[in-house]
């Protein structure tokens, strides 16, 4: 999936960063970093729990953050209050660095309410490309878990947030969720993603941290139904 200049890291909250945070250990969120080794620029995906730790990791690798890609508005992905507990996220990050926060347009009001961040949000539509150095990252709108959930495609890899896990998919019974849209996302919007693409999810909900879309399509039970009515009987 990599070229010589692509910088890519998959970091598990509670293990690779935010090591003393018991909520991070329970939630098993992944944060990701995509960068251009030649320019030293990097994008953070869903930086939460230990934003200072993430910035230190970048500094150790001589990379500079130039933006954030947010998969969706939930506090464990962008920061905010979760079950009465505060999670550091993009608001805490912006206190240390001034960078744009790239979100899907439908997700803007949800991110604003959850984090208090507004002026730094950059709204996108599906198919937009964000450059990090000379490396393009394509943004794919994948509603269902939330109205503006989005996945990120770069050099044969997809960071899927809570849209799709190796086993299962994001919940569709939360504020802003839509089971019908999730079905359309899984069966239509993601259909163009090649089987060879490596899937990197938003949580470690399986034994492996990543796998190909081919394996996911073959074994993930949420992709088994062949009709919307069948899917809705299972998941609505």
C-alpha positions in Angstrom: 0.0 0.0 0.0 3.0 2.3 0.4 5.3 4.3 -1.7 8.7 5.4 -0.5 7.4 8.8 0.4 4.2 7.9 2.1 4.3 8.1 5.9 1.6 6.1 7.6 1.0 5.1 11.2 -1.9 3.2 12.9 -1.9 4.1 16.6 -4.1 2.4 19.2 -5.3 4.6 22.0 -4.5 3.3 25.4 -1.5 1.4 24.1 0.5 3.5 21.6 -0.6 6.8 23.1 -2.8 8.0 26.0 -1.4 5.0 27.9 -2.7 6.0 31.3 -6.2 6.8 30.1 -8.7 4.0 31.2 -11.4 5.2 28.8 -9.0 5.0 25.9 -8.2 1.4 26.9 -11.9 0.5 27.0 -12.8 2.2 23.8 -9.8 0.9 21.7 -9.9 3.7 19.2 -7.4 4.0 16.4 -5.8 7.2 15.4 -4.0 7.4 12.1 -1.3 9.6 10.6 -0.8 10.1 6.9 2.1 12.1 5.7 4.7 12.9 3.0 8.2 11.9 4.1 9.8 14.3 1.7 7.9 17.4 2.8 7.6 16.3 6.4 3.8 17.2 6.4 1.2 15.0 8.1 -2.5 14.7 8.6 -4.0 13.3 11.8 -7.1 11.2 11.6 -9.4 11.3 14.6 -6.9 12.6 17.2 -8.4 12.1 20.7 -7.5 11.1 24.2 -3.8 12.0 24.1 -3.3 14.8 21.5 -0.1 15.9 23.1 1.2 12.3 22.8 0.3 12.3 19.1 2.1 15.5 18.5 5.1 14.1 20.3 5.1 11.0 18.1 5.0 13.3 15.0 7.9 15.4 16.4 10.0 12.3 17.1 9.5 11.3 13.4 10.3 14.8 12.3 6.8 15.3 10.8 4.7 18.5 11.1 0.9 18.4 11.5 -0.8 20.4 8.7 -4.4 19.3 9.3 -7.0 16.9 10.7 -9.3 14.5 8.9 -12.4 13.7 11.1 -14.4 10.6 10.3 -17.5 11.7 12.3 -18.7 13.8 15.2 -18.7 11.2 18.1 -16.5 12.3 21.1 -14.2 9.3 20.9 -13.2 10.5 17.4 -13.1 14.3 17.7 -13.3 14.9 21.5 -16.1 16.1 23.8 -18.2 14.6 26.6 -18.8 10.8 26.6 -20.9 9.4 29.4 -20.0 12.3 31.6 -16.3 11.9 30.9 -14.3 14.5 28.9 -12.2 13.3 26.0 -9.5 15.6 24.6 -9.8 16.0 20.9 -9.6 18.6 18.2 -10.3 21.5 20.6 -7.3 20.5 22.7 -5.2 20.0 19.5 -6.0 23.5 18.3 -4.7 25.0 21.5 -1.3 23.7 20.4 -1.3 23.9 16.6 -3.3 25.9 14.1 -4.6 23.5 11.5 -7.7 23.0 9.4 -10.2 20.3 10.5 -11.6 18.6 7.4 -15.1 17.3 7.9 -17.9 16.2 5.6 -20.4 19.0 5.0 -23.4 17.2 6.6 -21.3 16.7 9.8 -20.4 20.3 10.4 -23.2 21.2 12.9 -22.7 17.9 14.7 -19.0 18.5 15.2 -19.6 22.1 16.3 -22.1 21.0 19.0 -19.9 18.2 20.2 -16.5 20.0 20.3 -17.2 23.8 20.3 -14.9 24.1 17.3 -16.3 26.0 14.4 -14.1 28.5 12.5 -11.4 25.9 11.8 -13.8 23.4 10.2 -13.5 22.9 6.4 -16.6 21.3 4.8 -16.2 18.8 2.1 -18.3 16.8 -0.4 -17.7 13.2 -1.4 -14.8 12.8 -3.8 -12.9 15.8 -2.6 -9.2 15.4 -2.4 -7.0 16.8 0.5 -3.3 17.0 -0.3 -0.6 16.3 2.3 2.6 17.3 0.6 2.3 15.6 -2.8 0.2 12.7 -1.6 -3.6 12.9 -2.4 -6.2 11.6 0.2 -9.7 11.1 -1.3 -12.7 11.7 1.0 -15.7 9.4 0.6 -19.0 10.3 2.1 -20.4 7.2 3.9 -23.5 8.2 5.8 -25.4 5.8 8.1 -23.6 5.7 11.4 -23.8 9.5 11.3 -25.1 12.0 8.6 -21.6 13.0 7.6 -19.5 10.0 8.3 -16.6 9.8 5.8 -13.8 7.3 4.9 -10.3 8.3 3.6 -8.6 6.6 0.7 -4.8 6.8 0.1 -2.6 4.5 -1.9 -4.5 1.3 -1.6 -5.7 1.8 2.0 -9.0 3.0 3.5 -9.4 4.5 6.9 -13.1 3.8 7.6 -13.8 5.3 11.1 -17.0 3.6 12.4 -18.5 3.1 8.9 -17.1 -0.4 8.5 -15.1 -2.7 10.9 -13.4 -5.9 10.0 -16.3 -7.5 11.9 -19.5 -5.5 11.9 -20.2 -1.8 11.2 -21.1 1.3 13.2 -24.3 1.4 15.2 -27.4 2.8 13.5 -29.5 3.5 16.6 -27.7 6.7 17.7 -28.7 10.4 17.1 -28.2 11.1 13.4 -27.9 7.4 12.5 -29.9 6.0 9.5 -30.1 2.3 8.9 -31.2 2.7 5.3 -28.3 5.0 4.5 -25.9 2.6 6.1 -27.2 -0.2 3.8 -26.7 2.1 0.8 -23.2 2.9 2.0 -22.2 -0.7 2.5 -23.7 -2.0 -0.7 -23.3 1.0 -3.1 -21.0 3.7 -1.9 -18.2 1.3 -0.9 -18.7 -1.0 -3.9 -16.1 0.9 -5.9 -13.4 0.2 -3.4 -11.2 -2.5 -4.8 -10.9 -5.9 -3.1 -7.1 -5.3 -2.7 -7.7 -2.2 -0.6 -6.5 -2.6 3.0 -9.2 -1.7 5.5 -8.1 0.2 8.6 -11.1 0.7 11.0 -11.8 3.2 13.7 -11.7 0.6 16.6 -9.9 -2.6 17.3 -13.0 -4.7 17.4 -11.3 -7.8 15.9 -8.2 -9.8 16.5 -6.4 -8.3 13.5 -5.9 -4.5 13.2 -6.5 -4.5 9.4 -7.3 -6.7 6.5 -8.2 -6.5 2.8 -11.6 -5.5 1.6 -11.8 -8.9 -0.1 -11.6 -10.7 3.2 -14.0 -8.2 4.8 -16.6 -8.8 2.0 -16.2 -12.5 2.3 -16.6 -12.8 6.1 -18.2 -9.7 7.6 -21.8 -10.6 8.5 -23.1 -7.0 7.9 -22.3 -7.5 4.2 -24.1 -10.8 3.9 -27.7 -9.6 3.3 -28.6 -9.4 -0.4 -31.6 -7.1 0.0 -32.4 -3.9 1.9 -35.4 -5.4 3.5 -33.3 -8.3 4.9 -30.6 -5.9 6.1 -33.2 -3.7 7.9 -34.8 -6.7 9.6 -31.4 -7.4 11.2 -30.1 -3.9 11.9 -32.8 -1.2 12.0 
